[in-house]
Amino acid sequence: NSLFTLALIGLAIFASRHLVSRVWRAQIWLAILGLASMMSPAAWGDYIPLPAMWLLTTLAVEAKGNRKLAIGSGLCWIFFYFLLGLVPLGAYPTPTITYTLSTISFILLVGLLAWTMLRRPHQVSIMVGEGAD
């Protein structure tokens, strides 16, 4: 836990050096919240997917002119919505399917949150005068 906490603090410091808009700040805070929530042993089904869902929603603002981002974030949103506890689907048929989906979910989730914190910032404004701060 201590190593994960130090890594998260380091990512937060790195990402905070490039806060260019309110949207960017919201994305960074959602990524930090999502990564930090992984430290709780009982949070997976209810808490961990929610910051990622909101993060993907904020990425829709940037996806307007970026086809890869639009497709990738849309597919991740659908995957997280249906498979990470937000919509109960019942029992999976075999442990192999459950383990495979869990592994894919974890990789996508950590990848999305880490990518958000490590990527180059974009000036995105969804409100008049927002880019000035």
Secondary structure, DSSP 8 states (H G I E B T S, - for coil): -HHHHHHHHHHHHHHHTT--SHHHHHHHHHHHHHHHHTTSTT-TTTTSHHHHHHHHHHHHHHGGG-HHHHHHHHHHHHHHHHHSSSS-----S-HHHHHHHHHHHHHHHHHHHHHHHHS------SSTTGGG-
